Amino acid sequence: MTITELDDENTALAYDAVRELRPHLTSEQAFVEAVRTQRKEGYRLVASFDATGRVAAVAGFRHITNLYTGPHLYIDDLSTLPSARQQGHAGALLKWVDEEARRLGCGEVHLDSGTHRHDAHRLYLSSGYVIPAFHFGKRLP
């Protein structure tokens, strides 16, 4: 497996993997445009490629600072194609993000995960993540 950061030229390679997590993204073009917009806010996208050269998993993250943790990396998106699950791609991406966080001087990495994603939770817990809080959200009319 090979891990590579994707840029504007090859963002579309990540579409199938991201769509597993974000099914509302119904076109590759809309996905690429959304990533382009998020990149203006510091979003980065890294992919794990399988032996055939296909993107098997992706991680989208940002380097942010807040009062709670100071500088840290926040993983917005971590998704693996169903056919590539249980092959170590997501774990390798989490390790890559850890290394990038250290390189950038961050002391922590954070992410949120849907309550129904039990397999992902097992991976996060076995990778050293803890559950320090609940995340609350509210849709505005």
C-alpha positions as CSV (number, residue, x, y, z in Angstrom):
1,M,0.0,0.0,0.0
2,T,1.1,3.5,-0.8
3,I,0.0,6.7,1.0
4,T,0.0,10.0,-1.0
5,E,-1.5,13.4,-0.4
6,L,-3.9,14.4,-3.2
7,D,-3.9,17.8,-4.8
8,D,-6.3,19.6,-7.0
9,E,-5.1,17.6,-10.0
10,N,-5.9,14.2,-8.6
11,T,-8.7,14.9,-6.0
12,A,-11.2,13.0,-8.1
13,L,-9.4,9.8,-7.4
14,A,-10.8,9.9,-3.8
15,Y,-14.4,10.2,-4.9
16,D,-15.5,6.6,-4.6
17,A,-14.0,6.1,-1.2
18,V,-15.4,9.4,0.2
19,R,-18.8,8.6,-1.2
20,E,-19.0,5.6,1.1
21,L,-19.0,8.0,4.0
22,R,-20.7,10.9,2.4
23,P,-23.4,9.5,0.1
24,H,-25.0,12.9,-0.4
25,L,-22.1,13.8,-2.7
26,T,-23.8,12.5,-5.9
27,S,-21.3,13.6,-8.5
28,E,-17.5,13.5,-8.8
29,Q,-17.5,17.2,-10.0
30,A,-19.5,18.3,-6.9
31,F,-17.1,16.4,-4.7
32,V,-14.0,18.0,-6.3
33,E,-15.6,21.5,-6.0
34,A,-16.4,20.9,-2.4
35,V,-12.8,19.8,-1.6
36,R,-11.5,22.8,-3.5
37,T,-13.7,25.1,-1.3
38,Q,-12.6,23.3,1.9
39,R,-8.9,23.6,0.9
40,K,-9.3,27.4,1.3
41,E,-9.9,26.6,4.9
42,G,-6.9,24.3,5.3
43,Y,-8.5,21.0,4.3
44,R,-6.1,18.3,3.1
45,L,-6.8,14.9,1.6
46,V,-4.5,11.9,1.8
47,A,-5.2,8.5,0.1
48,S,-4.1,5.0,0.6
49,F,-3.6,3.2,-2.7
50,D,-3.9,-0.6,-3.0
51,A,-1.5,-2.8,-5.0
52,T,-3.5,-2.2,-8.2
53,G,-3.0,1.6,-7.9
54,R,-6.7,2.3,-6.9
55,V,-7.6,4.5,-4.0
56,A,-8.7,2.2,-1.2
57,A,-9.2,4.6,1.6
58,V,-8.9,8.4,2.3
59,A,-8.5,10.8,5.1
60,G,-9.5,14.4,5.0
61,F,-8.2,16.6,7.8
62,R,-7.4,20.2,8.9
63,H,-4.7,21.8,11.0
64,I,-6.6,23.9,13.5
65,T,-6.1,25.6,16.8
66,N,-8.7,26.1,19.5
67,L,-8.7,27.0,23.2
68,Y,-9.6,23.4,24.3
69,T,-6.5,21.6,22.8
70,G,-4.4,24.2,21.1
71,P,-2.9,23.3,17.7
72,H,-4.1,19.9,16.5
73,L,-5.2,18.0,13.4
74,Y,-8.9,17.3,13.1
75,I,-9.9,14.4,10.8
76,D,-13.1,15.4,9.0
77,D,-13.4,12.3,6.8
78,L,-11.9,8.8,7.0
79,S,-13.4,6.2,4.7
80,T,-12.5,2.9,3.1
81,L,-14.0,1.2,0.1
82,P,-16.0,-1.9,1.3
83,S,-13.8,-4.2,-0.8
84,A,-10.6,-2.8,0.9
85,R,-11.8,-3.0,4.5
86,Q,-9.9,-5.0,7.1
87,Q,-6.7,-4.6,5.0
88,G,-5.0,-2.0,7.1
89,H,-5.6,1.1,4.9
90,A,-7.5,3.2,7.5
91,G,-5.0,2.2,10.2
92,A,-2.1,3.3,7.9
93,L,-3.9,6.6,7.2
94,L,-4.3,7.2,11.0
95,K,-0.6,6.6,11.5
96,W,0.2,8.9,8.6
97,V,-2.0,11.7,10.1
98,D,-0.3,11.1,13.5
99,E,3.1,11.6,11.9
100,E,1.9,14.7,10.1
101,A,0.5,16.1,13.4
102,R,3.9,15.6,15.0
103,R,5.7,17.3,12.1
104,L,3.4,20.3,12.4
105,G,4.0,20.6,16.1
106,C,0.6,19.3,17.2
107,G,0.1,17.4,20.4
108,E,-3.2,15.8,19.5
109,V,-5.4,14.4,16.7
110,H,-9.2,14.6,17.0
111,L,-12.2,13.2,15.0
112,D,-15.9,12.7,15.4
113,S,-17.6,9.5,14.4
114,G,-21.2,8.5,13.8
115,T,-22.7,6.5,16.7
116,H,-23.6,3.6,14.3
117,R,-20.0,3.1,13.0
118,H,-19.0,0.4,15.4
119,D,-16.2,-1.1,13.2
120,A,-14.6,2.4,13.0
121,H,-14.9,2.8,16.7
122,R,-13.0,-0.4,17.3
123,L,-10.2,0.9,15.0
124,Y,-10.1,4.3,16.7
125,L,-9.9,2.8,20.2
126,S,-7.2,0.3,19.2
127,S,-5.3,3.2,17.7
128,G,-5.1,5.0,21.0
129,Y,-8.2,7.3,20.6
130,V,-10.4,7.9,23.6
131,I,-13.9,9.3,23.9
132,P,-13.5,12.5,25.9
133,A,-16.9,14.1,25.1
134,F,-20.2,13.9,23.3
135,H,-20.6,16.0,20.1
136,F,-23.8,17.9,19.8
137,G,-25.2,19.5,16.7
138,K,-28.3,21.5,15.8
139,R,-29.8,22.2,12.4
140,L,-31.1,25.8,12.1
141,P,-34.4,26.5,10.3
